Amino acid sequence: MMEHTHDHEHDHGLEDNKDFITIIDENGDEQLHTILLTFESDDFGRSYVITYPSDAENDETVELSAFAYEEDEDGLQGTLMPIESDEEWDMVDEVLNTFMDDEQLNS
């Protein structure tokens, strides 16, 4: 199982007050990601985060990454965990699609 750790970076001077996390991959490389969405699932008893690379241009298609996560007590660090079951992926996909539909309606 691949385990990722992250640190939240809050830069409230940026447009839309976006939150960021630094994802450290299995090779120890760090990449800054923008948090698109966080949510909790009562059915699975877990919290989730959907991110994309922060260096993506506004007009390009970006690859989204989804993880389950557990925050540390201080809420500033935590552990990202893989989503393992098809049922869990289906739920994440449904939440993301609903979020994207709502975003399109509001723009």
N, C-alpha and C positions, 0 to 999 in steps of 0.2 A: 504494500500500500504506500503510495506516495503521499507525503505529508508536506503541506505548505504552511508557512507562517506569514503573518502580515502585521504591519504597523499602520494604523490610521494616520493620515496626515490631513489636517483640517486647515485649509487656506481660505478664509472667508473673504479675501480680497478678490477672489476669482469670480467670474460670471456664474450666476446661478448657485453660488455657494456649494459647488460640487465637492464631494469627499473623495479621497484617494486612498489606495492601499498599495504598499510595496509587496509584491509577490516574489518570494525567493524560490526558485525551482530546484529540482534535484541536483543540479550542477552548482548551486550556490549563486547563480546569476540573479540579480535583482531587476525587476521591471515594474515601473510605476503604472498602475491601472486606475481608471476612473470607475467609481461605483455607480452603476446605472440604477440598481434596485436592491433593496434588502427586504426580506419578509420572513415570517415564521409560519410553520405548518403544524397545526395541532395533530393532524393525522399521523405525521412522521415524528413529531416531537423534536424538531430541529429548526435551526435558523439557517437562512440561505442568503447568498450574495451573488449578484450577477455583475460582472465587470467587463471592461474593454481596455485595450492598451491606450494610455493617455496620449501617446504621440500620434494617434490616428488623426488624420485630417477630417474636417467636417463633411467633406463631400465624398469621402471614400467609404466603401463597405467595410465594416469592422467585424472581427471575429469576437463573439461574446464568450465569456467563460463563466461557468456556474459552479459554485461550491457550497457545501454545507459548512457551517463554521460554529465555533465556540469561542466566545470572548473571554479574556481573562477578567479577573475581578475588577480591575481598574477601567475596563472598557476601551482601552487604547491599543491593546494587542490581543491576538488570538491565534487560533489554529484553523486553517482551511483543510477540509476533508473531502475526499471524492464522493460523488453521488453514485451509489452502487447498483440500485435496482431500476428496472424499466419503469416500475410504477412511480418511483420517485422522480425519474426523468420526465415522465408524462405530466406529473403535477407541476414541476418547474416550468415545462414548456407551456402549459396552460396559463400559469400565472404571468409568464413573460408575454404571451400573446394578448392577454387581457390588458396588461400594462401598455403594450405598443398600440393597441386599438384605442385605448383612452387617450394616449399622447396624440395620436393623429386627429382625434375628434376635437381636442383642445388647441390645436395649432391652426 
